Amino acid sequence: MSPARLWRLLLVSMLAVLVVACKPYASFTVTPEPVVAGQVATFDASGTLVDPLVRKNTVTAYTWDFGDSTTGTGKIATHTYAAAGTYTVKLTVKDKAGQVGSTTEALVVQTAATPTAMALKVSILGADGVLLPNAQVSLGTLTATSNAEGVASLDQVPFGVDQVLHVTKAGFVAQTVRVSLEAGKAPPEVAVRLIPVKETLTLIQAEAAQMVLAKSVGSSVLLPANALVDAQGQVATGAITMQLTPWDVKGSDLLAMPGQGHAGNNLSLVATGLMTVHFLDAAGNTLQLGAGKTADIQMDLPFGSINGQTLAEGSTLPLWHFDEHQGLWVVEGQGTVVTSTGSPSGLAIKSTVSHFSTWSWGLPNWATGSAQVSCVNTSGTLIPCILTGTALFSDSWGYSNTIFLAPAVTTTTGLPTNGQIIWTAVTTGGLRGQTTAAAHGSNVVITLGLPATDQYVSCKRQDGSDAACWITISGTYPSGTTGSEGRFIPAGGARVQTTFDLGLPLNWSAGANRVDTGGNTYNSTGTSTTTTNTDVVIALGAETVIAGKSVRVQCDPVLKYNEATVSTCSLGFYLYDGNGELMKSTETPTMPAGTPVTITVPAQGAMTASAWTGTPPSAFGGWTAGSITLDYNTLSENALVVIQMIRFYIQPT
């Protein structure tokens, strides 16, 4: 080949290369990886190149063919594939010089994975409706803490029916409820209510046989000697802490009934009484009754019947304990009705237990009534809500049940056929509503709205430390009437919502108290006034000390003058003012003679202790009694006071 011909071929080849190089270089990426059917995919052609020799050259058009008979335009495009499969995606680009370039790619679209979990929000409230922060929520291995609005968020909660959700907060009785999450359904809203531990007591000698009296509801716990053991089975000795919470079944305590009253098999409990008992060693570890040990628990009955069933001395009711692992009430033995002079009904309920828990005496709810119930917002639109129905029977007994209500008119069953139901509804978004209706046959619509006042409230001592306190809020309702409402505020504060008129003053009063191990009580009070939704810090004044000494009192099994012995006795404690008027009286159930009862003897007033037995140790008949004055000035701390009794005869006629 001649040199001239060779140069001509080289020139043609170079021109051809230049012509090809002038076309745009099309390129794209796809996210996410992998692409899933039913989910949005993003196609990005930002990597496309154009001939730089063309002055101010740019891509002027992007055209997409997604391979499923659909197209798109733009440097960045989005597309959702309806089905899994392999699709040929083609990108065509055109630059300013009119040159066109393209590229294709085989894209594999996968089948959408079946979801196995979802997020869950849990509202934590007091039984009185305050929103509780810093509550610990757990479900399986998942944990969360409630925020200032009382809401805890759990991520990726696995689907499942009747999963057990635990809620704890310092100073409150722990709560457990069951929740169900199902694929394809919206997550339920969950609300859990708590009540504060009502009494925290120090027992000086854990190993001693003793009776503990609560300050309310005539509650008592009778322990035998060496009854409590730690997790290793070692007998507890020395000073320990007892947390005792008698539940007021006549009030809002029922809203926080553990497990929301569920006993399995679609049963709910109608409770005559509830009592929570826990013992803790110095390190805060739980103590329980040892093997073969039992304790007696007793509390007053506020009414003489339950769900139409008349109660009398000797009547029996099933005894239930709350199984925190299952989130259900489990029947375990029975309780016997006994007489009680301090009870409003003249009756109390008593049982022997082999472990400590939350205990309830009551009957399964076999009610057959029903109602149509729905929740709506202020616009009348159906919304989901957490619904609590507190049923009030005609004999004043009641029970409470909480469910998640979907945004639809729903038939609720298991309602009494008489009496009324207080329906309370909340949402995790902060909406609130309440109404009262006939228990059976009603069409109940609960309108939920934002509360008129919404304030974070806390109590502070003079040294700046947080204090748990009971508050009273006084204000004016939108109707123009005035009223007051009570709340319990834990140390550190809680969010309080009301329906009082925000434009008018709200008056806040608070009281706090603490008791030391010696029986001294320290009280402090404070007030505040607000007219806007601002945080409320109630400054407590100087503490007033009500001096007291903790002493132990028991009856002597050996009667005075060694006439005989008794096996049981009862004790009574009576506090009189300076004029000899009775201010307060407390009486124990019958207990083994020689068992001490811990009582606080105040510095003010005069206290007398009495012992008696109704079981005469003689064939003549009669009764046995004795008494002693408890003098604050002469008693030492933790002193043991023994009352000797004398036998009084009633001669036969």
MONORBEL-V768931 format. One record per residue. N is the residue number from 1. PSI is psi in whole degrees, 0 to 359 (none if undefined). D_CENTER is the distance of its C-alpha to the mean C-alpha in Angstrom with 2 decimals. Layout:
n->N psi->PSI d_center->D_CENTER
n->N psi->PSI d_center->D_CENTER
This chain:
n->1 psi->137 d_center->97.70
n->2 psi->153 d_center->99.21
n->3 psi->323 d_center->97.30
n->4 psi->317 d_center->97.22
n->5 psi->322 d_center->95.58
n->6 psi->317 d_center->92.97
n->7 psi->323 d_center->91.97
n->8 psi->318 d_center->91.63
n->9 psi->320 d_center->89.20
n->10 psi->321 d_center->87.09
n->11 psi->318 d_center->86.92
n->12 psi->318 d_center->85.80
n->13 psi->318 d_center->83.07
n->14 psi->320 d_center->81.77
n->15 psi->320 d_center->81.72
n->16 psi->319 d_center->79.77
n->17 psi->318 d_center->77.18
n->18 psi->321 d_center->76.88
n->19 psi->315 d_center->76.45
n->20 psi->316 d_center->73.61
n->21 psi->340 d_center->71.94
n->22 psi->345 d_center->71.85
n->23 psi->147 d_center->69.28
n->24 psi->148 d_center->65.60
n->25 psi->105 d_center->63.56
n->26 psi->135 d_center->60.53
n->27 psi->146 d_center->57.34
n->28 psi->162 d_center->53.62
n->29 psi->160 d_center->50.24
n->30 psi->133 d_center->47.31
n->31 psi->153 d_center->43.59
n->32 psi->174 d_center->41.12
n->33 psi->125 d_center->42.38
n->34 psi->163 d_center->42.33
n->35 psi->135 d_center->42.66
n->36 psi->136 d_center->40.47
n->37 psi->137 d_center->41.34
n->38 psi->354 d_center->39.27
n->39 psi->148 d_center->38.34
n->40 psi->132 d_center->40.28
n->41 psi->144 d_center->42.97
n->42 psi->129 d_center->44.74
n->43 psi->123 d_center->48.50
n->44 psi->117 d_center->49.93
n->45 psi->25 d_center->53.73
n->46 psi->340 d_center->53.70
n->47 psi->1 d_center->55.72
n->48 psi->139 d_center->58.78
n->49 psi->150 d_center->62.03
n->50 psi->167 d_center->65.15
n->51 psi->118 d_center->68.75
n->52 psi->346 d_center->68.79
n->53 psi->342 d_center->72.54
n->54 psi->124 d_center->72.02
n->55 psi->126 d_center->71.58
n->56 psi->41 d_center->68.02
n->57 psi->138 d_center->67.18
n->58 psi->166 d_center->63.68
n->59 psi->130 d_center->62.07
n->60 psi->345 d_center->62.43
n->61 psi->136 d_center->60.74
n->62 psi->127 d_center->58.10
n->63 psi->131 d_center->58.03
n->64 psi->138 d_center->55.59
n->65 psi->112 d_center->56.05
n->66 psi->1 d_center->52.82
n->67 psi->4 d_center->54.64
n->68 psi->33 d_center->52.91
n->69 psi->18 d_center->55.28
n->70 psi->152 d_center->53.29
n->71 psi->171 d_center->54.40
n->72 psi->171 d_center->53.20
n->73 psi->166 d_center->54.56
n->74 psi->154 d_center->53.72
n->75 psi->320 d_center->53.39
n->76 psi->124 d_center->49.69
n->77 psi->154 d_center->48.73
n->78 psi->152 d_center->45.66
n->79 psi->146 d_center->45.71
n->80 psi->122 d_center->43.46
n->81 psi->134 d_center->45.03
n->82 psi->333 d_center->44.26
n->83 psi->158 d_center->45.03
n->84 psi->159 d_center->45.40
n->85 psi->183 d_center->48.96
n->86 psi->124 d_center->51.54
n->87 psi->140 d_center->52.75
n->88 psi->113 d_center->55.75
n->89 psi->130 d_center->54.81
n->90 psi->130 d_center->57.75
n->91 psi->127 d_center->57.84
n->92 psi->130 d_center->61.03
n->93 psi->153 d_center->61.75
n->94 psi->134 d_center->64.68
n->95 psi->183 d_center->65.84
n->96 psi->331 d_center->67.84
n->97 psi->359 d_center->71.10
n->98 psi->3 d_center->70.43
n->99 psi->145 d_center->69.84
n->100 psi->135 d_center->67.34
n->101 psi->158 d_center->65.33
n->102 psi->163 d_center->62.80
n->103 psi->154 d_center->60.74
n->104 psi->155 d_center->58.89
n->105 psi->137 d_center->56.05
n->106 psi->120 d_center->54.65
n->107 psi->124 d_center->50.88
n->108 psi->122 d_center->48.72
n->109 psi->125 d_center->45.68
n->110 psi->160 d_center->43.07
n->111 psi->138 d_center->40.91
n->112 psi->133 d_center->37.37
n->113 psi->141 d_center->34.96
n->114 psi->123 d_center->32.43
n->115 psi->144 d_center->28.95
n->116 psi->358 d_center->26.68
n->117 psi->167 d_center->23.46
n->118 psi->165 d_center->21.75
n->119 psi->150 d_center->19.33
n->120 psi->130 d_center->15.77
n->121 psi->138 d_center->13.67
n->122 psi->124 d_center->9.90
n->123 psi->131 d_center->8.73
n->124 psi->120 d_center->5.81
n->125 psi->156 d_center->6.42
n->126 psi->164 d_center->6.96
n->127 psi->334 d_center->8.15
n->128 psi->5 d_center->11.42
n->129 psi->355 d_center->10.91
n->130 psi->148 d_center->11.25
n->131 psi->122 d_center->10.46
n->132 psi->119 d_center->9.08
n->133 psi->167 d_center->11.42
n->134 psi->30 d_center->11.89
n->135 psi->141 d_center->8.54
n->136 psi->126 d_center->9.82
n->137 psi->134 d_center->9.34
n->138 psi->145 d_center->11.92
n->139 psi->109 d_center->13.76
n->140 psi->235 d_center->17.07
n->141 psi->357 d_center->18.82
n->142 psi->140 d_center->17.08
n->143 psi->155 d_center->14.89
n->144 psi->163 d_center->13.84
n->145 psi->135 d_center->12.60
n->146 psi->144 d_center->11.22
n->147 psi->189 d_center->14.28
n->148 psi->338 d_center->15.32
n->149 psi->5 d_center->14.30
n->150 psi->21 d_center->10.63
n->151 psi->129 d_center->11.61
n->152 psi->137 d_center->11.80
n->153 psi->122 d_center->14.83
n->154 psi->127 d_center->15.74
n->155 psi->146 d_center->19.49
n->156 psi->53 d_center->21.50
n->157 psi->124 d_center->18.99
n->158 psi->149 d_center->21.47
n->159 psi->146 d_center->22.11
n->160 psi->156 d_center->21.22
n->161 psi->138 d_center->20.03
n->162 psi->48 d_center->17.03
n->163 psi->148 d_center->15.82
n->164 psi->121 d_center->12.96
n->165 psi->125 d_center->10.05
n->166 psi->140 d_center->8.37
n->167 psi->128 d_center->5.73
n->168 psi->150 d_center->7.10
n->169 psi->136 d_center->8.27
n->170 psi->132 d_center->11.45
n->171 psi->2 d_center->11.69
n->172 psi->156 d_center->8.27
n->173 psi->129 d_center->7.78
n->174 psi->150 d_center->6.65
n->175 psi->146 d_center->4.84
n->176 psi->132 d_center->7.39
n->177 psi->163 d_center->8.63
n->178 psi->135 d_center->12.18
n->179 psi->151 d_center->13.62
n->180 psi->130 d_center->17.35
n->181 psi->128 d_center->19.42
n->182 psi->139 d_center->23.10
n->183 psi->140 d_center->26.10
n->184 psi->356 d_center->27.71
n->185 psi->147 d_center->24.73
n->186 psi->143 d_center->22.66
n->187 psi->140 d_center->19.22
n->188 psi->153 d_center->16.56
n->189 psi->138 d_center->14.13
n->190 psi->131 d_center->10.53
n->191 psi->134 d_center->7.76
n->192 psi->129 d_center->4.10
n->193 psi->143 d_center->3.57
n->194 psi->152 d_center->3.56
n->195 psi->149 d_center->7.27
n->196 psi->151 d_center->9.81
n->197 psi->127 d_center->12.12
n->198 psi->329 d_center->15.00
n->199 psi->129 d_center->17.98
n->200 psi->116 d_center->19.03
n->201 psi->151 d_center->22.55
n->202 psi->122 d_center->25.33
n->203 psi->120 d_center->27.43
n->204 psi->322 d_center->30.83
n->205 psi->98 d_center->32.06
n->206 psi->330 d_center->29.62
n->207 psi->349 d_center->32.58
n->208 psi->149 d_center->33.74
n->209 psi->135 d_center->33.33
n->210 psi->159 d_center->31.41
n->211 psi->137 d_center->29.37
n->212 psi->126 d_center->26.37
n->213 psi->131 d_center->25.91
n->214 psi->163 d_center->22.75
n->215 psi->350 d_center->23.38
n->216 psi->160 d_center->21.89
n->217 psi->22 d_center->22.06
n->218 psi->34 d_center->24.94
n->219 psi->145 d_center->22.85
n->220 psi->155 d_center->24.69
n->221 psi->126 d_center->24.74
n->222 psi->118 d_center->28.20
n->223 psi->137 d_center->28.83
n->224 psi->173 d_center->32.16
n->225 psi->145 d_center->33.94
n->226 psi->40 d_center->32.95
n->227 psi->326 d_center->29.87
n->228 psi->139 d_center->27.35
n->229 psi->159 d_center->27.86
n->230 psi->187 d_center->26.48
n->231 psi->338 d_center->25.91
n->232 psi->2 d_center->29.72
n->233 psi->9 d_center->30.40
n->234 psi->136 d_center->31.89
n->235 psi->131 d_center->31.77
n->236 psi->138 d_center->29.77
n->237 psi->164 d_center->32.05
n->238 psi->200 d_center->32.05
n->239 psi->134 d_center->29.24
n->240 psi->170 d_center->25.63
n->241 psi->137 d_center->22.29
n->242 psi->129 d_center->20.49
n->243 psi->117 d_center->16.93
n->244 psi->122 d_center->17.07
n->245 psi->98 d_center->14.60
n->246 psi->130 d_center->16.34
n->247 psi->139 d_center->14.31
n->248 psi->100 d_center->16.22
n->249 psi->354 d_center->16.59
n->250 psi->347 d_center->18.79
n->251 psi->205 d_center->16.35
n->252 psi->351 d_center->13.10
n->253 psi->326 d_center->11.19
n->254 psi->333 d_center->11.78
n->255 psi->337 d_center->9.62
n->256 psi->19 d_center->6.51
n->257 psi->127 d_center->8.89
n->258 psi->141 d_center->8.08
n->259 psi->12 d_center->9.42
n->260 psi->30 d_center->9.73
n->261 psi->5 d_center->12.84
n->262 psi->136 d_center->14.71
n->263 psi->18 d_center->17.59
n->264 psi->162 d_center->19.48
n->265 psi->36 d_center->22.68
n->266 psi->26 d_center->21.07
n->267 psi->145 d_center->20.45
n->268 psi->155 d_center->17.83
n->269 psi->141 d_center->17.94
n->270 psi->108 d_center->19.41
n->271 psi->135 d_center->18.35
n->272 psi->335 d_center->20.85
n->273 psi->151 d_center->18.85
n->274 psi->140 d_center->15.80
n->275 psi->130 d_center->16.01
n->276 psi->128 d_center->14.15
n->277 psi->127 d_center->16.80
n->278 psi->144 d_center->17.01
n->279 psi->138 d_center->20.19
n->280 psi->140 d_center->20.78
n->281 psi->183 d_center->24.23
n->282 psi->334 d_center->25.64
n->283 psi->1 d_center->24.43
n->284 psi->9 d_center->20.77
n->285 psi->145 d_center->21.27
n->286 psi->137 d_center->19.89
n->287 psi->146 d_center->22.59
n->288 psi->168 d_center->23.06
n->289 psi->137 d_center->25.79
n->290 psi->169 d_center->28.92
n->291 psi->131 d_center->30.89
n->292 psi->358 d_center->32.53
n->293 psi->146 d_center->30.65
n->294 psi->163 d_center->28.81
n->295 psi->154 d_center->27.21
n->296 psi->133 d_center->27.18
n->297 psi->146 d_center->24.19
n->298 psi->146 d_center->24.77
n->299 psi->156 d_center->23.33
n->300 psi->151 d_center->24.95
n->301 psi->127 d_center->24.83
n->302 psi->340 d_center->24.66
n->303 psi->161 d_center->26.80
n->304 psi->10 d_center->29.75
n->305 psi->163 d_center->28.86
n->306 psi->119 d_center->26.13
n->307 psi->41 d_center->26.54
n->308 psi->355 d_center->30.23
n->309 psi->118 d_center->30.80
n->310 psi->137 d_center->32.46
n->311 psi->146 d_center->31.43
n->312 psi->167 d_center->34.01
n->313 psi->129 d_center->34.76
n->314 psi->345 d_center->34.89
n->315 psi->153 d_center->32.63
n->316 psi->150 d_center->30.22
n->317 psi->148 d_center->26.80
n->318 psi->142 d_center->25.01
n->319 psi->131 d_center->22.63
n->320 psi->143 d_center->19.56
n->321 psi->151 d_center->17.43
n->322 psi->119 d_center->14.16
n->323 psi->104 d_center->15.21
n->324 psi->336 d_center->12.54
n->325 psi->325 d_center->15.19
n->326 psi->338 d_center->15.66
n->327 psi->30 d_center->12.31
n->328 psi->155 d_center->14.62
n->329 psi->136 d_center->16.00
n->330 psi->128 d_center->19.47
n->331 psi->137 d_center->22.25
n->332 psi->88 d_center->23.92
n->333 psi->203 d_center->26.67
n->334 psi->165 d_center->26.92
n->335 psi->151 d_center->26.76
n->336 psi->134 d_center->29.82
n->337 psi->131 d_center->30.14
n->338 psi->167 d_center->32.08
n->339 psi->150 d_center->33.47
n->340 psi->117 d_center->31.88
n->341 psi->333 d_center->33.91
n->342 psi->357 d_center->31.02
n->343 psi->143 d_center->28.90
n->344 psi->335 d_center->29.16
n->345 psi->353 d_center->30.14
n->346 psi->6 d_center->32.24
n->347 psi->156 d_center->30.21
n->348 psi->168 d_center->27.61
n->349 psi->137 d_center->26.21
n->350 psi->141 d_center->26.94
n->351 psi->158 d_center->26.40
n->352 psi->129 d_center->27.45
n->353 psi->155 d_center->24.94
n->354 psi->0 d_center->25.72
n->355 psi->165 d_center->22.45
n->356 psi->142 d_center->19.38
n->357 psi->200 d_center->15.95
n->358 psi->124 d_center->13.91
n->359 psi->147 d_center->16.81
n->360 psi->138 d_center->17.47
n->361 psi->126 d_center->20.89
n->362 psi->186 d_center->21.44
n->363 psi->148 d_center->23.13
n->364 psi->147 d_center->22.43
n->365 psi->107 d_center->22.46
n->366 psi->21 d_center->25.86
n->367 psi->148 d_center->26.06
n->368 psi->6 d_center->28.32
n->369 psi->166 d_center->27.72
n->370 psi->164 d_center->26.75
n->371 psi->155 d_center->26.43
n->372 psi->124 d_center->26.88
n->373 psi->140 d_center->23.94
n->374 psi->158 d_center->23.79
n->375 psi->136 d_center->22.30
n->376 psi->157 d_center->24.84
n->377 psi->184 d_center->25.17
n->378 psi->345 d_center->27.63
n->379 psi->358 d_center->30.45
n->380 psi->8 d_center->29.74
n->381 psi->134 d_center->28.81
n->382 psi->135 d_center->26.43
n->383 psi->155 d_center->23.21
n->384 psi->152 d_center->20.17
n->385 psi->165 d_center->16.97
n->386 psi->115 d_center->13.59
n->387 psi->129 d_center->14.76
n->388 psi->125 d_center->13.40
n->389 psi->122 d_center->16.28
n->390 psi->108 d_center->16.45
n->391 psi->133 d_center->19.79
n->392 psi->112 d_center->22.05
n->393 psi->167 d_center->24.93
n->394 psi->336 d_center->28.34
n->395 psi->18 d_center->28.04
n->396 psi->353 d_center->24.91
n->397 psi->160 d_center->22.51
n->398 psi->173 d_center->19.59
n->399 psi->164 d_center->16.78
n->400 psi->143 d_center->14.00
n->401 psi->140 d_center->13.60
n->402 psi->135 d_center->12.06
n->403 psi->161 d_center->14.32
n->404 psi->128 d_center->15.50
n->405 psi->120 d_center->18.78
n->406 psi->164 d_center->21.61
n->407 psi->70 d_center->24.09
n->408 psi->159 d_center->26.22
n->409 psi->122 d_center->26.92
n->410 psi->139 d_center->25.08
n->411 psi->121 d_center->25.87
n->412 psi->136 d_center->23.01
n->413 psi->181 d_center->24.12
n->414 psi->25 d_center->23.31
n->415 psi->151 d_center->23.51
n->416 psi->155 d_center->25.50
n->417 psi->358 d_center->29.08
n->418 psi->172 d_center->29.09
n->419 psi->197 d_center->27.05
n->420 psi->165 d_center->24.76
n->421 psi->131 d_center->21.45
n->422 psi->115 d_center->19.38
n->423 psi->122 d_center->18.29
n->424 psi->128 d_center->15.62
n->425 psi->141 d_center->15.55
n->426 psi->163 d_center->14.19
n->427 psi->159 d_center->15.13
n->428 psi->349 d_center->14.19
n->429 psi->3 d_center->17.58
n->430 psi->4 d_center->16.67
n->431 psi->149 d_center->18.30
n->432 psi->149 d_center->17.37
n->433 psi->154 d_center->19.13
n->434 psi->145 d_center->19.41
n->435 psi->161 d_center->22.22
n->436 psi->136 d_center->23.34
n->437 psi->164 d_center->25.74
n->438 psi->142 d_center->27.56
n->439 psi->320 d_center->25.57
n->440 psi->136 d_center->28.29
n->441 psi->8 d_center->30.48
n->442 psi->153 d_center->29.00
n->443 psi->99 d_center->28.97
n->444 psi->124 d_center->25.83
n->445 psi->118 d_center->25.64
n->446 psi->119 d_center->22.73
n->447 psi->124 d_center->23.93
n->448 psi->138 d_center->21.47
n->449 psi->174 d_center->22.59
n->450 psi->141 d_center->21.80
n->451 psi->152 d_center->21.00
n->452 psi->318 d_center->24.13
n->453 psi->143 d_center->22.78
n->454 psi->101 d_center->20.34
n->455 psi->144 d_center->20.44
n->456 psi->124 d_center->18.87
n->457 psi->136 d_center->19.14
n->458 psi->160 d_center->19.60
n->459 psi->137 d_center->21.63
n->460 psi->135 d_center->24.39
n->461 psi->173 d_center->26.64
n->462 psi->333 d_center->30.37
n->463 psi->6 d_center->30.38
n->464 psi->357 d_center->27.99
n->465 psi->153 d_center->25.02
n->466 psi->147 d_center->21.48
n->467 psi->138 d_center->20.37
n->468 psi->141 d_center->17.27
n->469 psi->157 d_center->18.55
n->470 psi->130 d_center->18.39
n->471 psi->155 d_center->20.02
n->472 psi->128 d_center->22.03
n->473 psi->124 d_center->23.00
n->474 psi->134 d_center->26.34
n->475 psi->192 d_center->27.91
n->476 psi->130 d_center->29.81
n->477 psi->161 d_center->28.57
n->478 psi->335 d_center->30.63
n->479 psi->349 d_center->32.43
n->480 psi->348 d_center->33.87
n->481 psi->152 d_center->32.21
n->482 psi->159 d_center->30.50
n->483 psi->180 d_center->27.34
n->484 psi->151 d_center->24.59
n->485 psi->145 d_center->20.79
n->486 psi->149 d_center->18.60
n->487 psi->155 d_center->15.50
n->488 psi->129 d_center->13.94
n->489 psi->120 d_center->14.43
n->490 psi->163 d_center->13.41
n->491 psi->130 d_center->16.37
n->492 psi->342 d_center->17.16
n->493 psi->171 d_center->16.10
n->494 psi->163 d_center->13.86
n->495 psi->129 d_center->15.06
n->496 psi->130 d_center->16.12
n->497 psi->140 d_center->17.58
n->498 psi->174 d_center->20.01
n->499 psi->15 d_center->22.94
n->500 psi->155 d_center->25.47
n->501 psi->120 d_center->28.73
n->502 psi->333 d_center->28.49
n->503 psi->351 d_center->32.24
n->504 psi->157 d_center->32.29
n->505 psi->140 d_center->31.19
n->506 psi->127 d_center->27.70
n->507 psi->126 d_center->27.95
n->508 psi->130 d_center->25.21
n->509 psi->143 d_center->25.39
n->510 psi->150 d_center->23.26
n->511 psi->138 d_center->23.48
n->512 psi->149 d_center->22.38
n->513 psi->155 d_center->23.45
n->514 psi->152 d_center->23.64
n->515 psi->129 d_center->25.47
n->516 psi->176 d_center->27.63
n->517 psi->342 d_center->28.63
n->518 psi->357 d_center->31.75
n->519 psi->1 d_center->30.09
n->520 psi->136 d_center->30.89
n->521 psi->134 d_center->28.47
n->522 psi->115 d_center->28.40
n->523 psi->145 d_center->27.53
n->524 psi->151 d_center->27.69
n->525 psi->164 d_center->27.40
n->526 psi->164 d_center->27.83
n->527 psi->163 d_center->28.26
n->528 psi->160 d_center->28.43
n->529 psi->135 d_center->29.61
n->530 psi->156 d_center->28.92
n->531 psi->359 d_center->30.49
n->532 psi->168 d_center->28.99
n->533 psi->68 d_center->25.70
n->534 psi->160 d_center->25.98
n->535 psi->144 d_center->23.67
n->536 psi->119 d_center->23.73
n->537 psi->112 d_center->24.39
n->538 psi->115 d_center->25.08
n->539 psi->120 d_center->27.64
n->540 psi->143 d_center->27.53
n->541 psi->191 d_center->30.95
n->542 psi->144 d_center->32.59
n->543 psi->137 d_center->30.94
n->544 psi->126 d_center->32.57
n->545 psi->124 d_center->32.92
n->546 psi->100 d_center->32.89
n->547 psi->144 d_center->34.71
n->548 psi->160 d_center->33.97
n->549 psi->135 d_center->34.83
n->550 psi->119 d_center->32.84
n->551 psi->163 d_center->35.22
n->552 psi->133 d_center->35.29
n->553 psi->136 d_center->37.08
n->554 psi->160 d_center->38.44
n->555 psi->147 d_center->41.20
n->556 psi->126 d_center->44.27
n->557 psi->335 d_center->44.94
n->558 psi->122 d_center->48.65
n->559 psi->155 d_center->49.91
n->560 psi->144 d_center->52.13
n->561 psi->13 d_center->55.79
n->562 psi->37 d_center->54.68
n->563 psi->325 d_center->55.18
n->564 psi->182 d_center->52.47
n->565 psi->158 d_center->48.97
n->566 psi->152 d_center->45.72
n->567 psi->336 d_center->42.85
n->568 psi->163 d_center->40.07
n->569 psi->171 d_center->39.40
n->570 psi->153 d_center->36.96
n->571 psi->146 d_center->36.43
n->572 psi->143 d_center->36.08
n->573 psi->128 d_center->35.56
n->574 psi->123 d_center->37.00
n->575 psi->126 d_center->36.92
n->576 psi->149 d_center->39.82
n->577 psi->186 d_center->40.67
n->578 psi->342 d_center->44.07
n->579 psi->7 d_center->45.61
n->580 psi->11 d_center->44.64
n->581 psi->134 d_center->42.01
n->582 psi->124 d_center->39.04
n->583 psi->324 d_center->35.87
n->584 psi->142 d_center->33.33
n->585 psi->144 d_center->33.54
n->586 psi->132 d_center->31.46
n->587 psi->143 d_center->32.66
n->588 psi->159 d_center->31.66
n->589 psi->171 d_center->31.86
n->590 psi->136 d_center->34.90
n->591 psi->166 d_center->34.74
n->592 psi->135 d_center->37.32
n->593 psi->142 d_center->39.95
n->594 psi->2 d_center->39.85
n->595 psi->122 d_center->36.06
n->596 psi->149 d_center->35.01
n->597 psi->128 d_center->32.31
n->598 psi->128 d_center->31.01
n->599 psi->149 d_center->31.42
n->600 psi->124 d_center->31.69
n->601 psi->114 d_center->35.12
n->602 psi->156 d_center->35.20
n->603 psi->330 d_center->38.25
n->604 psi->142 d_center->38.64
n->605 psi->179 d_center->39.73
n->606 psi->129 d_center->41.15
n->607 psi->135 d_center->39.20
n->608 psi->139 d_center->40.70
n->609 psi->136 d_center->39.47
n->610 psi->152 d_center->40.82
n->611 psi->146 d_center->40.96
n->612 psi->163 d_center->42.23
n->613 psi->142 d_center->42.53
n->614 psi->5 d_center->43.29
n->615 psi->99 d_center->45.04
n->616 psi->134 d_center->48.65
n->617 psi->13 d_center->50.27
n->618 psi->152 d_center->53.62
n->619 psi->347 d_center->55.34
n->620 psi->337 d_center->56.39
n->621 psi->164 d_center->52.93
n->622 psi->201 d_center->51.27
n->623 psi->165 d_center->48.29
n->624 psi->133 d_center->47.45
n->625 psi->163 d_center->45.90
n->626 psi->161 d_center->45.95
n->627 psi->165 d_center->44.49
n->628 psi->149 d_center->44.46
n->629 psi->131 d_center->43.82
n->630 psi->106 d_center->41.18
n->631 psi->114 d_center->42.80
n->632 psi->321 d_center->40.65
n->633 psi->333 d_center->43.84
n->634 psi->346 d_center->45.18
n->635 psi->144 d_center->42.08
n->636 psi->161 d_center->41.01
n->637 psi->134 d_center->37.48
n->638 psi->25 d_center->36.12
n->639 psi->150 d_center->39.30
n->640 psi->119 d_center->39.72
n->641 psi->124 d_center->41.12
n->642 psi->125 d_center->42.81
n->643 psi->121 d_center->43.76
n->644 psi->136 d_center->46.89
n->645 psi->156 d_center->47.35
n->646 psi->144 d_center->50.60
n->647 psi->125 d_center->51.58
n->648 psi->125 d_center->52.69
n->649 psi->146 d_center->54.99
n->650 psi->107 d_center->55.60
n->651 psi->139 d_center->59.07
n->652 psi->147 d_center->59.75
n->653 psi->none d_center->62.08
